[in-house]
Amino acid sequence: MIKLQHIQRRFQVGEEEVHALRDINFLATKGEYVAIMGPSGSGKSTFLNIIGMLDRPDSGTYELDNIMTTDLDDHQQAEVRRHRIGFVFQFFHLVPRLTAEQNVELPLILAGVERTERMARVQETLEAFGISDRTHHRPDQLSGGQRQRVAIARATIMRPTVILADEPTGNLDRTSGHDVVEILEELNAQSMTLLIITHDPQLGKRARRRIKLVDGRIEEDS
């Protein structure tokens, strides 16, 4: 469950104060599939960053799985984020010098998971995403679609309750993009809450719920 109440976020840009989010109220239940849409500069990325606890609101409250995250310090937020949220980005953000296997394993290492269990979970995940034959390849040896599969595998290896995807098909050709969307939708079918930022109206139509942000406000929720 994601619950935002009266969220405000402002940034100082030179002498101007920019209102990125204005009095945002938003509720998403377990297993929802939501597309976050709107023009550039409408506050979509800030909205996702607040939910992902990569940023803090100036005011308002954010509750995730019955945890009031706005009451937590940075270390406590990092612990919640590590176990409950998976991030998928347009530019993959894989570690260049690590293999596909090592990139996927990284969150488990940070969480202190024992090596035998780590390796079993990584191999199972790579096979599930159809990239077990790329286990020992570095990102520069993978296609765009394969990199995004590795990124999604890494994002979900900790079995989060929420997946946050920021333009996940933005750097992919149509076929690879379609494959990535189907992977995300399959994870959503397994009861992971899926929030996707997209400018693509066709991708937006696939979601069961669409939020349109304009000038930092929720203009539509359909």
Secondary structure, DSSP 8 states (H G I E B T S, - for coil): -EEEEEEEEEEEETTEEEEEEEEEEEEE-TT-EEEEE-STTSSHHHHHHHHTTSS--SEEEEEETTEEGGGS-HHHHHHHHHHHEEEEETT----TTS-HHHHHHHHHHHTT--HHHHHHHHHHHHHHTT-GGGTT--GGGS-HHHHHHHHHHHHHTT--SEEEEESTTTTS-HHHHHHHHHHHHHHHHTT-EEEEE-S-HHHHHHSSEEEEEETTEEEEE-
